[in-house]
């Protein structure tokens, strides 16, 4: 069943016929509703308008892009950042850059289409099994230049991924690892991806690029590439970047004035997640540490919650022929009473 709304959901969703508690979507930090962020955005529109109708590489350049990209790199603890119009284009731009240089591609299971080439093969085995095999596969790969693509976490069915396999990659290959972090950027620290060292400090023959949408936790319509300064400068000089429309400058201006708000919203989100975990008395919901999404194949949960005024998402995955996945999402916009009510009904459903 499809529901329509005229108002952007917050902790509630107002449809044509009814209001629900809203536990879905990807606005994890609730930035689209934050009053101070919205104020900064409106003020930025007054100064910068709604769009920059020019190439980022034109003779005249809008300085907010360089300022914001430095701020984003610092915020995410990355060497450098480059913003683009969408997360999809961030992934496509990154993979096309290496494809044009003759690199071969390998993919982890469930890698997002943003990183696909025209002839991508996406494995169907479990991620852990793939991770055990990938280093040896690269060691015996016919190509000496290889890009390995993966998401940072499983989505829409939540699953934790370990990237310790990066440290086992052979030293005799030129390797690029591109990680799509759209569902974790702003929530999980990038340097937590590797247990033994910061993500951007890997073997000398391995370059790491992080691509991501900014339209999920960060609440901005746009995309980002994080990585080595020289690589991002090369990507920035390509016709694919120069000829593409940039993201809205007013959003980036608002971000530079709101980094403290993002950090506070993350603290609130983590508190809400912890409260839900403490109250939950059942084990049918799959989740990962300090992450706001919970999933299950248990039939009837979505419908049960809907009957009790709670809207979640439920759809077959990965294909329309697969078993439906119910997905519950907590955001920083939820009040403690919202969390308590969700936990109450989840517990009652399991009993």
Residue pairs with C-beta under 8 A, 6 or more apart in sequence:
3 13
3 15
3 16
3 311
4 15
4 16
5 13
5 14
5 15
5 16
6 14
7 14
8 32
8 33
9 22
9 24
9 25
10 22
10 30
10 33
10 333
11 21
11 22
11 331
11 333
11 334
11 335
11 338
12 19
12 20
12 21
12 22
13 19
13 20
13 21
13 22
13 24
13 311
18 309
19 309
20 306
20 309
20 310
20 311
21 309
21 310
21 311
21 338
21 341
21 342
22 311
23 305
23 310
23 311
23 312
23 328
23 329
23 330
23 334
23 342
24 311
24 312
24 313
24 327
24 328
24 329
25 329
25 331
26 183
26 215
26 216
26 217
26 329
27 33
27 216
27 217
27 219
27 331
27 333
28 186
28 187
28 216
28 217
28 269
28 292
28 329
28 330
28 331
28 332
29 186
29 187
29 217
29 218
29 219
29 262
29 265
29 266
29 269
29 331
29 332
30 219
30 265
30 269
30 331
30 332
30 333
31 37
31 217
31 218
31 219
31 220
31 258
31 261
31 262
31 265
32 219
33 333
34 219
34 258
34 261
34 265
36 258
36 261
37 219
37 254
37 258
37 261
40 253
40 254
40 257
40 258
41 250
41 251
41 254
43 254
44 249
44 250
44 251
44 253
44 254
44 257
45 250
47 250
47 253
48 62
48 64
48 249
48 250
48 253
49 249
49 250
50 248
50 250
51 245
51 248
51 249
52 62
52 65
52 246
52 248
52 249
53 245
54 60
54 62
55 242
55 243
56 65
56 236
56 241
56 242
56 246
57 236
57 237
57 241
57 242
62 249
64 249
64 252
64 253
64 256
65 83
65 246
65 249
65 252
67 252
67 256
68 83
68 252
68 253
68 255
68 256
69 80
69 81
69 82
69 83
70 81
71 255
71 256
71 259
72 78
72 81
72 83
72 224
72 226
72 255
73 79
73 80
73 81
73 226
75 259
75 262
76 185
76 190
76 210
76 226
77 189
77 190
77 191
77 198
78 190
78 200
78 210
78 226
78 227
79 200
79 226
79 227
79 228
79 229
80 226
80 227
80 228
80 229
80 232
81 224
81 225
81 226
81 232
82 224
82 225
82 232
82 235
82 236
82 241
83 214
83 222
83 223
83 224
83 246
83 247
83 252
84 90
84 93
84 222
84 223
84 224
84 225
84 241
84 244
84 246
84 247
85 221
85 222
85 223
85 244
85 245
85 246
85 247
86 213
86 215
86 221
86 222
86 223
86 247
87 114
87 180
87 182
87 211
87 212
87 213
87 214
87 215
87 216
87 222
87 223
87 224
88 113
88 114
88 213
88 223
89 223
89 244
90 114
90 211
90 212
90 213
90 223
90 224
90 225
91 112
91 114
91 115
91 178
91 180
91 211
91 223
92 114
92 115
93 225
93 235
93 238
93 240
93 241
93 244
94 115
94 178
94 209
94 211
94 225
94 235
95 105
95 115
95 116
95 117
95 147
95 149
95 178
96 240
97 234
97 235
97 238
97 240
98 147
98 176
98 178
99 105
99 117
99 147
101 145
102 145
103 143
103 145
103 146
103 147
103 174
103 176
104 141
104 142
104 143
104 145
104 146
104 147
105 117
105 120
105 146
105 147
105 148
105 149
106 134
106 137
106 138
106 141
106 146
106 147
106 148
106 149
107 115
107 116
107 120
107 121
107 122
107 123
107 148
107 149
107 150
108 123
108 127
108 130
108 131
108 134
108 148
108 149
108 150
108 151
108 161
109 122
109 123
109 124
109 125
109 126
109 127
109 130
110 122
110 127
110 151
110 154
110 155
110 318
111 120
111 122
111 149
111 150
111 151
111 180
112 151
112 155
112 180
112 182
114 180
114 182
114 211
115 149
115 178
115 180
115 211
116 122
123 130
127 154
127 159
127 161
128 162
131 161
131 162
131 164
131 165
132 165
134 148
134 165
135 165
135 168
135 169
135 170
138 146
138 148
138 169
138 170
138 173
138 175
139 170
139 173
141 173
143 173
144 172
144 173
144 174
145 173
145 174
146 173
146 174
146 175
146 176
147 175
147 176
147 177
147 178
148 169
148 175
148 176
148 177
148 178
149 177
149 178
149 179
149 180
150 161
150 163
150 177
150 178
150 179
150 180
151 161
151 179
151 180
151 181
151 182
151 183
152 161
152 179
152 180
152 181
152 182
152 183
152 184
152 185
152 188
152 193
152 210
153 159
153 160
153 161
153 183
153 184
153 188
153 288
153 291
154 160
154 161
155 182
155 183
155 293
156 293
156 295
156 313
156 315
156 317
156 325
156 327
157 286
157 295
157 317
157 325
157 327
158 286
158 287
158 288
158 291
158 293
158 294
158 295
158 327
159 286
159 288
160 288
160 289
162 195
163 177
163 179
163 193
163 194
163 199
164 194
164 195
164 196
166 177
166 194
166 202
166 203
166 206
166 208
167 194
167 196
167 197
167 202
167 203
169 175
169 203
169 205
169 206
171 203
171 204
171 205
172 205
173 205
174 205
175 203
175 205
175 206
175 207
176 206
176 207
176 208
176 209
177 202
177 206
177 207
177 208
177 209
178 209
178 210
178 211
179 193
179 208
179 209
179 210
179 211
180 211
180 212
181 188
181 190
181 210
181 211
181 212
182 211
182 212
182 213
182 216
183 216
183 293
184 217
184 291
185 210
185 212
185 213
185 214
185 216
185 217
185 218
185 224
186 216
186 217
186 218
186 262
186 266
187 217
187 266
187 269
187 290
187 291
187 292
188 290
188 291
190 199
190 200
190 210
190 226
191 198
191 199
193 199
194 202
199 208
199 210
200 208
200 227
200 228
202 208
207 227
207 228
207 231
208 227
208 228
209 225
209 226
209 227
209 228
209 231
210 224
210 225
210 226
210 227
211 223
211 224
211 225
211 226
212 223
212 224
212 226
213 222
213 223
214 220
214 221
214 222
214 223
214 224
214 247
215 221
215 222
215 223
218 255
218 262
220 247
220 248
220 251
220 252
220 254
220 255
221 247
221 248
221 251
222 247
222 248
222 251
222 252
223 247
225 232
225 235
235 241
236 242
255 262
265 332
266 332
268 332
269 292
269 330
269 331
269 332
270 290
272 292
272 330
272 331
272 332
272 334
272 336
272 339
273 290
273 291
273 292
273 330
275 336
275 339
275 340
276 330
276 339
276 342
276 343
277 287
279 339
279 340
279 343
279 344
279 347
280 343
280 346
280 347
281 343
281 347
281 350
282 346
282 347
282 349
282 350
284 296
284 298
284 301
284 350
285 294
285 295
285 296
285 328
285 346
286 294
286 295
286 296
287 293
287 294
287 295
292 329
292 330
292 331
293 327
293 328
293 329
293 330
294 327
294 328
294 329
294 330
295 325
295 326
295 327
295 328
296 325
296 326
297 323
297 324
297 325
297 326
298 326
298 349
299 324
300 349
301 312
301 314
301 326
301 346
301 349
302 312
302 313
302 314
302 324
302 326
303 314
304 345
304 349
305 311
305 312
305 328
305 342
305 345
305 346
305 349
306 312
308 345
310 341
310 342
310 345
312 326
312 327
312 328
312 329
313 326
313 327
313 329
314 324
314 325
314 326
314 327
315 324
315 325
316 322
316 323
316 324
316 325
317 324
317 325
328 342
328 346
330 339
330 342
